[in-house]
Amino acid sequence: MSNLEFDETFDFISVGSGGGSMCSALLMRRLGKSVVVLEKTGLIGGTTSRSGGVMWIPNNRFMKEEGVEDSYEKSHDLHGGNRGPVDRCAGYDASQTQSLRY
Ligand SMILES: Cc1cc2nc3c(=O)[nH]c(=O)nc-3n(C[C@H](O)[C@H](O)[C@H](O)COP(=O)(O)OP(=O)(O)OC[C@H]3O[C@@H](n4cnc5c(N)ncnc54)[C@H](O)[C@@H]3O)c2cc1C
């Protein structure tokens, strides 16, 4: 056991205040955890606050339901095709599908 003393403690520390970290902070609050969000700049929102404000999730189930044709291959082309980081594209596909389901 450490002898360190803290003024405050939290169950969850979210570093940054963009969409990713804010979503994780909200999720942890919903689970009843105490949360602090740390932002290094004087403004909250990060890149997210400058974005188009829509979720870009290629080949998602809502598009399929509406009959909109899309594919992961098309999104990979947008990410740079064969020059892009293919393993990261595959990770993006999988995690975006999960986050949309959530
Ligand atoms: C012009 C533009 C338009 C876009 N439009 C869209 C769109 O329409 N749809 C879409 O899906 N995507 C869009 N994107 C991409 C999307 O905005 C980003 O992928 C997304 O916002 C990244 O979110 P994030 O939470 O990972 O990072 P960020 O939103 O960048 O948040 C990271 C935060 O962490 C902070 N931080 C970093 N290091 C530290 C540290 N050591 N300590 C404390 N804080 C720290 C930063 O200051 C920042 O606030 C767009 C991007 C741009 C630039």
The ligand as a Gaussian input file, in Angstrom:
#p B3LYP/6-31G(d) Opt

LIG

0 1
 C      -11.847000      19.640000     -40.760000
 C      -12.196000      18.219000     -40.272000
 C      -13.448000      17.697000     -40.548000
 C      -13.767000      16.420000     -40.109000
 N      -15.032000      15.949000     -40.336000
 C      -15.388000      14.730000     -39.912000
 C      -16.723000      14.253000     -40.075000
 O      -17.596000      14.934000     -40.581000
 N      -17.007000      13.001000     -39.662000
 C      -16.066000      12.219000     -39.051000
 O      -16.422000      11.090000     -38.686000
 N      -14.808000      12.644000     -38.847000
 C      -14.444000      13.873000     -39.253000
 N      -13.155000      14.313000     -39.048000
 C      -12.243000      13.463000     -38.292000
 C      -12.661000      13.531000     -36.821000
 O      -12.945000      14.873000     -36.467000
 C      -11.522000      12.997000     -35.925000
 O      -11.133000      11.711000     -36.351000
 C      -12.034000      12.899000     -34.482000
 O      -12.586000      14.129000     -34.071000
 C      -10.902000      12.493000     -33.551000
 O      -11.456000      12.422000     -32.259000
 P      -10.540000      12.087000     -31.032000
 O      -11.403000      12.112000     -29.807000
 O       -9.760000      10.852000     -31.310000
 O       -9.458000      13.268000     -30.994000
 P       -9.641000      14.854000     -30.776000
 O      -11.042000      15.337000     -31.058000
 O       -8.541000      15.519000     -31.527000
 O       -9.402000      15.028000     -29.230000
 C       -8.129000      14.852000     -28.641000
 C       -8.057000      15.817000     -27.473000
 O       -7.001000      15.420000     -26.607000
 C       -6.297000      16.568000     -26.193000
 N       -4.979000      16.109000     -25.762000
 C       -3.992000      15.580000     -26.509000
 N       -2.955000      15.239000     -25.759000
 C       -3.283000      15.561000     -24.481000
 C       -2.604000      15.454000     -23.245000
 N       -1.370000      14.944000     -23.156000
 N       -3.245000      15.874000     -22.118000
 C       -4.494000      16.390000     -22.196000
 N       -5.184000      16.527000     -23.343000
 C       -4.572000      16.112000     -24.476000
 C       -6.301000      17.465000     -27.405000
 O       -6.035000      18.809000     -27.085000
 C       -7.755000      17.268000     -27.884000
 O       -8.677000      18.133000     -27.252000
 C      -12.806000      15.614000     -39.433000
 C      -11.538000      16.155000     -39.146000
 C      -11.237000      17.443000     -39.549000
 C       -9.868000      18.019000     -39.210000

